[in-house]
Amino acid sequence: MTKPITLERIKNIVIDIKVDNEGRRFDMWEINDSHSQSHYDGICLGLNMLVNRLERESEWWLKIMKNK
């Protein structure tokens, strides 16, 4: 049986993607010009939007389940 992915796990994955860890095999974000900065900013914006949407839906489901 597969284990569901929690909101906290998704948040940790987002942080991991956004942070440039030098100890990794691949240097994910090499920001050396305005184009690569814009690319990085867009990725971060999209990841933030995903987390915000999941948080809102999570709160909505909690309210519904509470009222049953």
NUBA-472910 format. One record per atom (N, C-alpha, C, O, CB): x negated, z negated, y; residue number from 1; residue in three letters; atom name. Coordinates in steps of 0.05 Angstrom, whole numbers, plus 5000, padded with zeros to 4 digits. Atoms other than C-alpha are relative to their C-alpha. Last residue first. Glycine has a CB too. Example, Ala and Ser with C-alpha at 12.3 -4.5 7.8 and 13.67 -1.06 7.14 Angstrom:
// residues 2
atom xx 5016; zz 5001; yy 4976; drenfi 2; bator SER; sedren N $
atom xx 4727; zz 4857; yy 4979; drenfi 2; bator SER; sedren CA $
atom xx 5015; zz 4986; yy 5022; drenfi 2; bator SER; sedren C $
atom xx 5005; zz 4982; yy 5044; drenfi 2; bator SER; sedren O $
atom xx 4991; zz 5029; yy 5009; drenfi 2; bator SER; sedren CB $
atom xx 4982; zz 5000; yy 4976; drenfi 1; bator ALA; sedren N $
atom xx 4754; zz 4844; yy 4910; drenfi 1; bator ALA; sedren CA $
atom xx 4982; zz 5000; yy 5024; drenfi 1; bator ALA; sedren C $
atom xx 4961; zz 4987; yy 5024; drenfi 1; bator ALA; sedren O $
atom xx 5020; zz 4975; yy 5001; drenfi 1; bator ALA; sedren CB $
This chain:
// residues 68
atom xx 4984; zz 4996; yy 5024; drenfi 68; bator LYS; sedren N $
atom xx 5407; zz 4811; yy 5332; drenfi 68; bator LYS; sedren CA $
atom xx 5009; zz 4974; yy 4987; drenfi 68; bator LYS; sedren C $
atom xx 5022; zz 4974; yy 4967; drenfi 68; bator LYS; sedren O $
atom xx 4985; zz 5016; yy 4979; drenfi 68; bator LYS; sedren CB $
atom xx 4971; zz 5000; yy 4994; drenfi 67; bator ASN; sedren N $
atom xx 5386; zz 4797; yy 5404; drenfi 67; bator ASN; sedren CA $
atom xx 5017; zz 5004; yy 4975; drenfi 67; bator ASN; sedren C $
atom xx 5041; zz 5002; yy 4977; drenfi 67; bator ASN; sedren O $
atom xx 5006; zz 5020; yy 5020; drenfi 67; bator ASN; sedren CB $
atom xx 4993; zz 5027; yy 4992; drenfi 66; bator LYS; sedren N $
atom xx 5314; zz 4778; yy 5385; drenfi 66; bator LYS; sedren CA $
atom xx 5030; zz 4998; yy 5004; drenfi 66; bator LYS; sedren C $
atom xx 5042; zz 4977; yy 4999; drenfi 66; bator LYS; sedren O $
atom xx 4985; zz 4993; yy 5026; drenfi 66; bator LYS; sedren CB $
atom xx 5000; zz 5017; yy 5024; drenfi 65; bator MET; sedren N $
atom xx 5305; zz 4843; yy 5346; drenfi 65; bator MET; sedren CA $
atom xx 5008; zz 4971; yy 5007; drenfi 65; bator MET; sedren C $
atom xx 5021; zz 4958; yy 4990; drenfi 65; bator MET; sedren O $
atom xx 4972; zz 5000; yy 4987; drenfi 65; bator MET; sedren CB $
atom xx 4978; zz 4992; yy 5017; drenfi 64; bator ILE; sedren N $
atom xx 5325; zz 4884; yy 5407; drenfi 64; bator ILE; sedren CA $
atom xx 5002; zz 4981; yy 4976; drenfi 64; bator ILE; sedren C $
atom xx 5024; zz 4972; yy 4969; drenfi 64; bator ILE; sedren O $
atom xx 4996; zz 5029; yy 4991; drenfi 64; bator ILE; sedren CB $
atom xx 4975; zz 5008; yy 4987; drenfi 63; bator LYS; sedren N $
atom xx 5280; zz 4845; yy 5454; drenfi 63; bator LYS; sedren CA $
atom xx 5023; zz 5007; yy 4982; drenfi 63; bator LYS; sedren C $
atom xx 5042; zz 4991; yy 4980; drenfi 63; bator LYS; sedren O $
atom xx 5003; zz 5014; yy 5027; drenfi 63; bator LYS; sedren CB $
atom xx 4998; zz 5029; yy 5001; drenfi 62; bator LEU; sedren N $
atom xx 5220; zz 4851; yy 5407; drenfi 62; bator LEU; sedren CA $
atom xx 5027; zz 4990; yy 5012; drenfi 62; bator LEU; sedren C $
atom xx 5039; zz 4972; yy 5001; drenfi 62; bator LEU; sedren O $
atom xx 4976; zz 4987; yy 5014; drenfi 62; bator LEU; sedren CB $
atom xx 4991; zz 5007; yy 5028; drenfi 61; bator TRP; sedren N $
atom xx 5233; zz 4926; yy 5399; drenfi 61; bator TRP; sedren CA $
atom xx 5003; zz 4970; yy 4997; drenfi 61; bator TRP; sedren C $
atom xx 5021; zz 4961; yy 4983; drenfi 61; bator TRP; sedren O $
atom xx 4979; zz 5011; yy 4980; drenfi 61; bator TRP; sedren CB $
atom xx 4973; zz 4992; yy 5004; drenfi 60; bator TRP; sedren N $
atom xx 5230; zz 4935; yy 5475; drenfi 60; bator TRP; sedren CA $
atom xx 5011; zz 4993; yy 4973; drenfi 60; bator TRP; sedren C $
atom xx 5033; zz 4982; yy 4970; drenfi 60; bator TRP; sedren O $
atom xx 5003; zz 5031; yy 5004; drenfi 60; bator TRP; sedren CB $
atom xx 4984; zz 5020; yy 4986; drenfi 59; bator GLU; sedren N $
atom xx 5166; zz 4894; yy 5481; drenfi 59; bator GLU; sedren CA $
atom xx 5030; zz 5007; yy 4997; drenfi 59; bator GLU; sedren C $
atom xx 5046; zz 4989; yy 4993; drenfi 59; bator GLU; sedren O $
atom xx 4993; zz 5000; yy 5030; drenfi 59; bator GLU; sedren CB $
atom xx 5002; zz 5025; yy 5015; drenfi 58; bator SER; sedren N $
atom xx 5133; zz 4938; yy 5428; drenfi 58; bator SER; sedren CA $
atom xx 5018; zz 4978; yy 5013; drenfi 58; bator SER; sedren C $
atom xx 5032; zz 4964; yy 4999; drenfi 58; bator SER; sedren O $
atom xx 4970; zz 4990; yy 4999; drenfi 58; bator SER; sedren CB $
atom xx 4983; zz 4997; yy 5023; drenfi 57; bator GLU; sedren N $
atom xx 5158; zz 5001; yy 5462; drenfi 57; bator GLU; sedren CA $
atom xx 5000; zz 4974; yy 4983; drenfi 57; bator GLU; sedren C $
atom xx 5020; zz 4967; yy 4972; drenfi 57; bator GLU; sedren O $
atom xx 4991; zz 5024; yy 4983; drenfi 57; bator GLU; sedren CB $
atom xx 4972; zz 5000; yy 4992; drenfi 56; bator ARG; sedren N $
atom xx 5128; zz 4978; yy 5528; drenfi 56; bator ARG; sedren CA $
atom xx 5019; zz 5002; yy 4977; drenfi 56; bator ARG; sedren C $
atom xx 5039; zz 4988; yy 4976; drenfi 56; bator ARG; sedren O $
atom xx 5005; zz 5024; yy 5020; drenfi 56; bator ARG; sedren CB $
atom xx 4993; zz 5027; yy 4991; drenfi 55; bator GLU; sedren N $
atom xx 5062; zz 4960; yy 5496; drenfi 55; bator GLU; sedren CA $
atom xx 5029; zz 4998; yy 5008; drenfi 55; bator GLU; sedren C $
atom xx 5043; zz 4979; yy 5001; drenfi 55; bator GLU; sedren O $
atom xx 4981; zz 4991; yy 5023; drenfi 55; bator GLU; sedren CB $
atom xx 4996; zz 5016; yy 5025; drenfi 54; bator LEU; sedren N $
atom xx 5059; zz 5026; yy 5458; drenfi 54; bator LEU; sedren CA $
atom xx 5007; zz 4971; yy 5007; drenfi 54; bator LEU; sedren C $
atom xx 5023; zz 4959; yy 4993; drenfi 54; bator LEU; sedren O $
atom xx 4974; zz 5000; yy 4984; drenfi 54; bator LEU; sedren CB $
atom xx 4975; zz 4991; yy 5013; drenfi 53; bator ARG; sedren N $
atom xx 5070; zz 5064; yy 5523; drenfi 53; bator ARG; sedren CA $
atom xx 5005; zz 4983; yy 4975; drenfi 53; bator ARG; sedren C $
atom xx 5028; zz 4975; yy 4971; drenfi 53; bator ARG; sedren O $
atom xx 4998; zz 5030; yy 4993; drenfi 53; bator ARG; sedren CB $
atom xx 4978; zz 5009; yy 4984; drenfi 52; bator ASN; sedren N $
atom xx 5016; zz 5024; yy 5560; drenfi 52; bator ASN; sedren CA $
atom xx 5027; zz 5007; yy 4987; drenfi 52; bator ASN; sedren C $
atom xx 5045; zz 4991; yy 4987; drenfi 52; bator ASN; sedren O $
atom xx 4999; zz 5012; yy 5028; drenfi 52; bator ASN; sedren CB $
atom xx 4997; zz 5029; yy 5003; drenfi 51; bator VAL; sedren N $
atom xx 4967; zz 5035; yy 5503; drenfi 51; bator VAL; sedren CA $
atom xx 5023; zz 4989; yy 5015; drenfi 51; bator VAL; sedren C $
atom xx 5039; zz 4973; yy 5005; drenfi 51; bator VAL; sedren O $
atom xx 4974; zz 4986; yy 5008; drenfi 51; bator VAL; sedren CB $
atom xx 4991; zz 5005; yy 5027; drenfi 50; bator LEU; sedren N $
atom xx 4979; zz 5111; yy 5503; drenfi 50; bator LEU; sedren CA $
atom xx 5004; zz 4970; yy 4995; drenfi 50; bator LEU; sedren C $
atom xx 5025; zz 4962; yy 4985; drenfi 50; bator LEU; sedren O $
atom xx 4979; zz 5010; yy 4980; drenfi 50; bator LEU; sedren CB $
atom xx 4972; zz 4993; yy 5001; drenfi 49; bator MET; sedren N $
atom xx 4974; zz 5115; yy 5579; drenfi 49; bator MET; sedren CA $
atom xx 5012; zz 4995; yy 4972; drenfi 49; bator MET; sedren C $
atom xx 5034; zz 4985; yy 4969; drenfi 49; bator MET; sedren O $
atom xx 5004; zz 5030; yy 5007; drenfi 49; bator MET; sedren CB $
atom xx 4985; zz 5021; yy 4987; drenfi 48; bator ASN; sedren N $
atom xx 4908; zz 5078; yy 5577; drenfi 48; bator ASN; sedren CA $
atom xx 5030; zz 5005; yy 4999; drenfi 48; bator ASN; sedren C $
atom xx 5046; zz 4986; yy 4996; drenfi 48; bator ASN; sedren O $
atom xx 4991; zz 4997; yy 5030; drenfi 48; bator ASN; sedren CB $
atom xx 5001; zz 5023; yy 5018; drenfi 47; bator LEU; sedren N $
atom xx 4881; zz 5127; yy 5525; drenfi 47; bator LEU; sedren CA $
atom xx 5016; zz 4976; yy 5012; drenfi 47; bator LEU; sedren C $
atom xx 5030; zz 4962; yy 4998; drenfi 47; bator LEU; sedren O $
atom xx 4971; zz 4991; yy 4994; drenfi 47; bator LEU; sedren CB $
atom xx 4983; zz 4994; yy 5023; drenfi 46; bator GLY; sedren N $
atom xx 4903; zz 5186; yy 5567; drenfi 46; bator GLY; sedren CA $
atom xx 5002; zz 4976; yy 4981; drenfi 46; bator GLY; sedren C $
atom xx 5023; zz 4969; yy 4971; drenfi 46; bator GLY; sedren O $
atom xx 4991; zz 5024; yy 4986; drenfi 46; bator GLY; sedren CB $
atom xx 4973; zz 5001; yy 4990; drenfi 45; bator LEU; sedren N $
atom xx 4871; zz 5157; yy 5630; drenfi 45; bator LEU; sedren CA $
atom xx 5020; zz 5004; yy 4977; drenfi 45; bator LEU; sedren C $
atom xx 5040; zz 4990; yy 4975; drenfi 45; bator LEU; sedren O $
atom xx 5004; zz 5022; yy 5022; drenfi 45; bator LEU; sedren CB $
atom xx 4993; zz 5028; yy 4995; drenfi 44; bator CYS; sedren N $
atom xx 4807; zz 5143; yy 5593; drenfi 44; bator CYS; sedren CA $
atom xx 5028; zz 4997; yy 5009; drenfi 44; bator CYS; sedren C $
atom xx 5043; zz 4979; yy 5001; drenfi 44; bator CYS; sedren O $
atom xx 4981; zz 4987; yy 5020; drenfi 44; bator CYS; sedren CB $
atom xx 4998; zz 5013; yy 5027; drenfi 43; bator ILE; sedren N $
atom xx 4803; zz 5214; yy 5566; drenfi 43; bator ILE; sedren CA $
atom xx 5009; zz 4971; yy 5004; drenfi 43; bator ILE; sedren C $
atom xx 5028; zz 4962; yy 4990; drenfi 43; bator ILE; sedren O $
atom xx 4973; zz 5001; yy 4985; drenfi 43; bator ILE; sedren CB $
atom xx 4975; zz 4991; yy 5012; drenfi 42; bator GLY; sedren N $
atom xx 4817; zz 5241; yy 5636; drenfi 42; bator GLY; sedren CA $
atom xx 5005; zz 4988; yy 4973; drenfi 42; bator GLY; sedren C $
atom xx 5028; zz 4981; yy 4966; drenfi 42; bator GLY; sedren O $
atom xx 4999; zz 5030; yy 4997; drenfi 42; bator GLY; sedren CB $
atom xx 4978; zz 5013; yy 4986; drenfi 41; bator ASP; sedren N $
atom xx 4763; zz 5198; yy 5667; drenfi 41; bator ASP; sedren CA $
atom xx 5027; zz 5008; yy 4988; drenfi 41; bator ASP; sedren C $
atom xx 5045; zz 4992; yy 4986; drenfi 41; bator ASP; sedren O $
atom xx 4999; zz 5007; yy 5030; drenfi 41; bator ASP; sedren CB $
atom xx 4999; zz 5028; yy 5009; drenfi 40; bator TYR; sedren N $
atom xx 4713; zz 5221; yy 5614; drenfi 40; bator TYR; sedren CA $
atom xx 5023; zz 4985; yy 5013; drenfi 40; bator TYR; sedren C $
atom xx 5038; zz 4971; yy 5000; drenfi 40; bator TYR; sedren O $
atom xx 4973; zz 4985; yy 5008; drenfi 40; bator TYR; sedren CB $
atom xx 4992; zz 5000; yy 5028; drenfi 39; bator HIS; sedren N $
atom xx 4728; zz 5294; yy 5628; drenfi 39; bator HIS; sedren CA $
atom xx 5003; zz 4971; yy 4989; drenfi 39; bator HIS; sedren C $
atom xx 5024; zz 4965; yy 4977; drenfi 39; bator HIS; sedren O $
atom xx 4979; zz 5015; yy 4982; drenfi 39; bator HIS; sedren CB $
atom xx 4971; zz 4994; yy 5000; drenfi 38; bator SER; sedren N $
atom xx 4725; zz 5283; yy 5703; drenfi 38; bator SER; sedren CA $
atom xx 5010; zz 5000; yy 4971; drenfi 38; bator SER; sedren C $
atom xx 5033; zz 4991; yy 4966; drenfi 38; bator SER; sedren O $
atom xx 5005; zz 5027; yy 5013; drenfi 38; bator SER; sedren CB $
atom xx 4986; zz 5024; yy 4990; drenfi 37; bator GLN; sedren N $
atom xx 4657; zz 5249; yy 5695; drenfi 37; bator GLN; sedren CA $
atom xx 5030; zz 5004; yy 4999; drenfi 37; bator GLN; sedren C $
atom xx 5045; zz 4986; yy 4992; drenfi 37; bator GLN; sedren O $
atom xx 4990; zz 4993; yy 5028; drenfi 37; bator GLN; sedren CB $
atom xx 5000; zz 5019; yy 5022; drenfi 36; bator SER; sedren N $
atom xx 4633; zz 5308; yy 5651; drenfi 36; bator SER; sedren CA $
atom xx 5013; zz 4973; yy 5008; drenfi 36; bator SER; sedren C $
atom xx 5026; zz 4960; yy 4992; drenfi 36; bator SER; sedren O $
atom xx 4972; zz 4995; yy 4989; drenfi 36; bator SER; sedren CB $
atom xx 4982; zz 4990; yy 5021; drenfi 35; bator HIS; sedren N $
atom xx 4654; zz 5356; yy 5705; drenfi 35; bator HIS; sedren CA $
atom xx 5001; zz 4981; yy 4977; drenfi 35; bator HIS; sedren C $
atom xx 5023; zz 4975; yy 4967; drenfi 35; bator HIS; sedren O $
atom xx 4989; zz 5028; yy 4990; drenfi 35; bator HIS; sedren CB $
atom xx 4972; zz 5006; yy 4993; drenfi 34; bator SER; sedren N $
atom xx 4624; zz 5314; yy 5762; drenfi 34; bator SER; sedren CA $
atom xx 5019; zz 5010; yy 4978; drenfi 34; bator SER; sedren C $
atom xx 5041; zz 4999; yy 4974; drenfi 34; bator SER; sedren O $
atom xx 5007; zz 5013; yy 5027; drenfi 34; bator SER; sedren CB $
atom xx 4991; zz 4983; yy 4978; drenfi 33; bator ASP; sedren N $
atom xx 4555; zz 5313; yy 5730; drenfi 33; bator ASP; sedren CA $
atom xx 5030; zz 4994; yy 5004; drenfi 33; bator ASP; sedren C $
atom xx 5042; zz 4979; yy 4990; drenfi 33; bator ASP; sedren O $
atom xx 4996; zz 5030; yy 4994; drenfi 33; bator ASP; sedren CB $
atom xx 5022; zz 4992; yy 4982; drenfi 32; bator ASN; sedren N $
atom xx 4511; zz 5272; yy 5684; drenfi 32; bator ASN; sedren CA $
atom xx 5009; zz 5019; yy 5022; drenfi 32; bator ASN; sedren C $
atom xx 4992; zz 5028; yy 5037; drenfi 32; bator ASN; sedren O $
atom xx 4978; zz 5012; yy 4983; drenfi 32; bator ASN; sedren CB $
atom xx 4989; zz 4992; yy 4974; drenfi 31; bator ILE; sedren N $
atom xx 4559; zz 5233; yy 5641; drenfi 31; bator ILE; sedren CA $
atom xx 4978; zz 5005; yy 5019; drenfi 31; bator ILE; sedren C $
atom xx 4964; zz 4987; yy 5029; drenfi 31; bator ILE; sedren O $
atom xx 5019; zz 4978; yy 5012; drenfi 31; bator ILE; sedren CB $
atom xx 5024; zz 4994; yy 4984; drenfi 30; bator GLU; sedren N $
atom xx 4535; zz 5232; yy 5569; drenfi 30; bator GLU; sedren CA $
atom xx 5010; zz 5011; yy 5027; drenfi 30; bator GLU; sedren C $
atom xx 5015; zz 5035; yy 5030; drenfi 30; bator GLU; sedren O $
atom xx 4981; zz 5020; yy 4986; drenfi 30; bator GLU; sedren CB $
atom xx 4996; zz 4994; yy 4971; drenfi 29; bator TRP; sedren N $
atom xx 4593; zz 5198; yy 5536; drenfi 29; bator TRP; sedren CA $
atom xx 4974; zz 5004; yy 5014; drenfi 29; bator TRP; sedren C $
atom xx 4961; zz 4984; yy 5022; drenfi 29; bator TRP; sedren O $
atom xx 5017; zz 4979; yy 5013; drenfi 29; bator TRP; sedren CB $
atom xx 4974; zz 4987; yy 4995; drenfi 28; bator MET; sedren N $
atom xx 4595; zz 5197; yy 5460; drenfi 28; bator MET; sedren CA $
atom xx 5003; zz 5010; yy 5029; drenfi 28; bator MET; sedren C $
atom xx 5013; zz 5032; yy 5033; drenfi 28; bator MET; sedren O $
atom xx 5022; zz 4981; yy 4993; drenfi 28; bator MET; sedren CB $
atom xx 4995; zz 5010; yy 4973; drenfi 27; bator ASP; sedren N $
atom xx 4521; zz 5182; yy 5447; drenfi 27; bator ASP; sedren CA $
atom xx 5025; zz 5015; yy 5010; drenfi 27; bator ASP; sedren C $
atom xx 5024; zz 5038; yy 5019; drenfi 27; bator ASP; sedren O $
atom xx 4975; zz 5005; yy 5019; drenfi 27; bator ASP; sedren CB $
atom xx 4996; zz 4979; yy 4980; drenfi 26; bator PHE; sedren N $
atom xx 4524; zz 5195; yy 5373; drenfi 26; bator PHE; sedren CA $
atom xx 5005; zz 4986; yy 5027; drenfi 26; bator PHE; sedren C $
atom xx 5019; zz 4967; yy 5029; drenfi 26; bator PHE; sedren O $
atom xx 5024; zz 5017; yy 4992; drenfi 26; bator PHE; sedren CB $
atom xx 5013; zz 4976; yy 5009; drenfi 25; bator ARG; sedren N $
atom xx 4494; zz 5149; yy 5320; drenfi 25; bator ARG; sedren CA $
atom xx 5002; zz 5023; yy 5021; drenfi 25; bator ARG; sedren C $
atom xx 4983; zz 5038; yy 5025; drenfi 25; bator ARG; sedren O $
atom xx 5011; zz 5010; yy 4973; drenfi 25; bator ARG; sedren CB $
atom xx 4985; zz 4982; yy 5017; drenfi 24; bator ARG; sedren N $
atom xx 4514; zz 5087; yy 5357; drenfi 24; bator ARG; sedren CA $
atom xx 4984; zz 5025; yy 4992; drenfi 24; bator ARG; sedren C $
atom xx 4964; zz 5031; yy 5005; drenfi 24; bator ARG; sedren O $
atom xx 5026; zz 5008; yy 5013; drenfi 24; bator ARG; sedren CB $
atom xx 5008; zz 5003; yy 5028; drenfi 23; bator GLY; sedren N $
atom xx 4467; zz 5034; yy 5384; drenfi 23; bator GLY; sedren CA $
atom xx 5014; zz 5019; yy 4980; drenfi 23; bator GLY; sedren C $
atom xx 5008; zz 5018; yy 4957; drenfi 23; bator GLY; sedren O $
atom xx 5004; zz 4972; yy 4991; drenfi 23; bator GLY; sedren CB $
atom xx 5025; zz 4986; yy 5006; drenfi 22; bator GLU; sedren N $
atom xx 4474; zz 5058; yy 5455; drenfi 22; bator GLU; sedren CA $
atom xx 4991; zz 4999; yy 4971; drenfi 22; bator GLU; sedren C $
atom xx 4976; zz 5016; yy 4962; drenfi 22; bator GLU; sedren O $
atom xx 4978; zz 4989; yy 5017; drenfi 22; bator GLU; sedren CB $
atom xx 5018; zz 5018; yy 5014; drenfi 21; bator ASN; sedren N $
atom xx 4547; zz 5038; yy 5459; drenfi 21; bator ASN; sedren CA $
atom xx 4975; zz 5015; yy 4992; drenfi 21; bator ASN; sedren C $
atom xx 4976; zz 5034; yy 4976; drenfi 21; bator ASN; sedren O $
atom xx 5013; zz 4987; yy 4975; drenfi 21; bator ASN; sedren CB $
atom xx 5023; zz 4985; yy 5010; drenfi 20; bator ASP; sedren N $
atom xx 4585; zz 5077; yy 5511; drenfi 20; bator ASP; sedren CA $
atom xx 4980; zz 4981; yy 4988; drenfi 20; bator ASP; sedren C $
atom xx 4964; zz 4968; yy 5002; drenfi 20; bator ASP; sedren O $
atom xx 4986; zz 5017; yy 5023; drenfi 20; bator ASP; sedren CB $
atom xx 5026; zz 5012; yy 4995; drenfi 19; bator VAL; sedren N $
atom xx 4650; zz 5041; yy 5519; drenfi 19; bator VAL; sedren CA $
atom xx 4978; zz 5017; yy 4988; drenfi 19; bator VAL; sedren C $
atom xx 4981; zz 5026; yy 4965; drenfi 19; bator VAL; sedren O $
atom xx 4999; zz 4971; yy 4990; drenfi 19; bator VAL; sedren CB $
atom xx 5007; zz 4998; yy 4971; drenfi 18; bator LYS; sedren N $
atom xx 4714; zz 5083; yy 5524; drenfi 18; bator LYS; sedren CA $
atom xx 4972; zz 4989; yy 5006; drenfi 18; bator LYS; sedren C $
atom xx 4959; zz 4998; yy 5025; drenfi 18; bator LYS; sedren O $
atom xx 5020; zz 4985; yy 5016; drenfi 18; bator LYS; sedren CB $
atom xx 5003; zz 4972; yy 4992; drenfi 17; bator ILE; sedren N $
atom xx 4720; zz 5097; yy 5449; drenfi 17; bator ILE; sedren CA $
atom xx 4990; zz 5001; yy 5029; drenfi 17; bator ILE; sedren C $
atom xx 4973; zz 5018; yy 5035; drenfi 17; bator ILE; sedren O $
atom xx 5026; zz 5015; yy 4997; drenfi 17; bator ILE; sedren CB $
atom xx 5024; zz 4989; yy 5014; drenfi 16; bator ASP; sedren N $
atom xx 4708; zz 5024; yy 5430; drenfi 16; bator ASP; sedren CA $
atom xx 4994; zz 5029; yy 5008; drenfi 16; bator ASP; sedren C $
atom xx 4971; zz 5036; yy 5012; drenfi 16; bator ASP; sedren O $
atom xx 5004; zz 4998; yy 4970; drenfi 16; bator ASP; sedren CB $
atom xx 5023; zz 5011; yy 4987; drenfi 15; bator ILE; sedren N $
atom xx 4758; zz 5000; yy 5482; drenfi 15; bator ILE; sedren CA $
atom xx 4974; zz 5011; yy 4988; drenfi 15; bator ILE; sedren C $
atom xx 4955; zz 5018; yy 5003; drenfi 15; bator ILE; sedren O $
atom xx 5000; zz 4969; yy 4998; drenfi 15; bator ILE; sedren CB $
atom xx 5001; zz 4987; yy 4974; drenfi 14; bator VAL; sedren N $
atom xx 4810; zz 5048; yy 5454; drenfi 14; bator VAL; sedren CA $
atom xx 4975; zz 4989; yy 5015; drenfi 14; bator VAL; sedren C $
atom xx 4960; zz 5005; yy 5028; drenfi 14; bator VAL; sedren O $
atom xx 5025; zz 4994; yy 5016; drenfi 14; bator VAL; sedren CB $
atom xx 5010; zz 4973; yy 5004; drenfi 13; bator ILE; sedren N $
atom xx 4795; zz 5024; yy 5383; drenfi 13; bator ILE; sedren CA $
atom xx 4997; zz 5015; yy 5027; drenfi 13; bator ILE; sedren C $
atom xx 4977; zz 5028; yy 5031; drenfi 13; bator ILE; sedren O $
atom xx 5019; zz 5016; yy 4982; drenfi 13; bator ILE; sedren CB $
atom xx 5029; zz 5002; yy 5006; drenfi 12; bator ASN; sedren N $
atom xx 4803; zz 4952; yy 5405; drenfi 12; bator ASN; sedren CA $
atom xx 4988; zz 5027; yy 4995; drenfi 12; bator ASN; sedren C $
atom xx 4965; zz 5031; yy 5003; drenfi 12; bator ASN; sedren O $
atom xx 4996; zz 4982; yy 4975; drenfi 12; bator ASN; sedren CB $
atom xx 5014; zz 5007; yy 4975; drenfi 11; bator LYS; sedren N $
atom xx 4870; zz 4968; yy 5438; drenfi 11; bator LYS; sedren CA $
atom xx 4970; zz 4998; yy 4995; drenfi 11; bator LYS; sedren C $
atom xx 4954; zz 5007; yy 5012; drenfi 11; bator LYS; sedren O $
atom xx 5011; zz 4973; yy 5011; drenfi 11; bator LYS; sedren CB $
atom xx 5001; zz 4976; yy 4984; drenfi 10; bator ILE; sedren N $
atom xx 4893; zz 5004; yy 5374; drenfi 10; bator ILE; sedren CA $
atom xx 4985; zz 4994; yy 5026; drenfi 10; bator ILE; sedren C $
atom xx 4969; zz 5011; yy 5035; drenfi 10; bator ILE; sedren O $
atom xx 5028; zz 5011; yy 5006; drenfi 10; bator ILE; sedren CB $
atom xx 5021; zz 4983; yy 5012; drenfi 9; bator ARG; sedren N $
atom xx 4874; zz 4943; yy 5333; drenfi 9; bator ARG; sedren CA $
atom xx 4997; zz 5026; yy 5016; drenfi 9; bator ARG; sedren C $
atom xx 4975; zz 5035; yy 5021; drenfi 9; bator ARG; sedren O $
atom xx 5007; zz 5007; yy 4970; drenfi 9; bator ARG; sedren CB $
atom xx 5027; zz 5011; yy 4994; drenfi 8; bator GLU; sedren N $
atom xx 4913; zz 4898; yy 5380; drenfi 8; bator GLU; sedren CA $
atom xx 4978; zz 5017; yy 4989; drenfi 8; bator GLU; sedren C $
atom xx 4957; zz 5021; yy 5002; drenfi 8; bator GLU; sedren O $
atom xx 4998; zz 4971; yy 4989; drenfi 8; bator GLU; sedren CB $
atom xx 5006; zz 4993; yy 4972; drenfi 7; bator LEU; sedren N $
atom xx 4974; zz 4943; yy 5375; drenfi 7; bator LEU; sedren CA $
atom xx 4972; zz 4990; yy 5008; drenfi 7; bator LEU; sedren C $
atom xx 4958; zz 5003; yy 5022; drenfi 7; bator LEU; sedren O $
atom xx 5022; zz 4989; yy 5019; drenfi 7; bator LEU; sedren CB $
atom xx 4988; zz 5017; yy 4979; drenfi 6; bator THR; sedren N $
atom xx 4972; zz 4935; yy 5300; drenfi 6; bator THR; sedren CA $
atom xx 4993; zz 5010; yy 5028; drenfi 6; bator THR; sedren C $
atom xx 4974; zz 5026; yy 5031; drenfi 6; bator THR; sedren O $
atom xx 4991; zz 4971; yy 4996; drenfi 6; bator THR; sedren CB $
atom xx 5019; zz 5004; yy 4978; drenfi 5; bator ILE; sedren N $
atom xx 4959; zz 4990; yy 5249; drenfi 5; bator ILE; sedren CA $
atom xx 5013; zz 4984; yy 5022; drenfi 5; bator ILE; sedren C $
atom xx 5035; zz 4992; yy 5032; drenfi 5; bator ILE; sedren O $
atom xx 4989; zz 5028; yy 5010; drenfi 5; bator ILE; sedren CB $
atom xx 4993; zz 4988; yy 4974; drenfi 4; bator PRO; sedren N $
atom xx 5002; zz 4981; yy 5188; drenfi 4; bator PRO; sedren CA $
atom xx 4979; zz 4994; yy 5021; drenfi 4; bator PRO; sedren C $
atom xx 4965; zz 4973; yy 5020; drenfi 4; bator PRO; sedren O $
atom xx 5027; zz 4989; yy 5010; drenfi 4; bator PRO; sedren CB $
atom xx 4995; zz 5021; yy 4980; drenfi 3; bator LYS; sedren N $
atom xx 4967; zz 4966; yy 5122; drenfi 3; bator LYS; sedren CA $
atom xx 5007; zz 5013; yy 5027; drenfi 3; bator LYS; sedren C $
atom xx 4993; zz 5031; yy 5035; drenfi 3; bator LYS; sedren O $
atom xx 4975; zz 4981; yy 5002; drenfi 3; bator LYS; sedren CB $
atom xx 5016; zz 4999; yy 4976; drenfi 2; bator THR; sedren N $
atom xx 4973; zz 5018; yy 5068; drenfi 2; bator THR; sedren CA $
atom xx 5009; zz 4978; yy 5020; drenfi 2; bator THR; sedren C $
atom xx 5032; zz 4971; yy 5021; drenfi 2; bator THR; sedren O $
atom xx 5002; zz 5028; yy 5013; drenfi 2; bator THR; sedren CB $
atom xx 4983; zz 5000; yy 4976; drenfi 1; bator MET; sedren N $
atom xx 5000; zz 5000; yy 5000; drenfi 1; bator MET; sedren CA $
atom xx 4982; zz 5000; yy 5025; drenfi 1; bator MET; sedren C $
atom xx 4963; zz 4985; yy 5027; drenfi 1; bator MET; sedren O $
atom xx 5019; zz 4976; yy 5000; drenfi 1; bator MET; sedren CB $
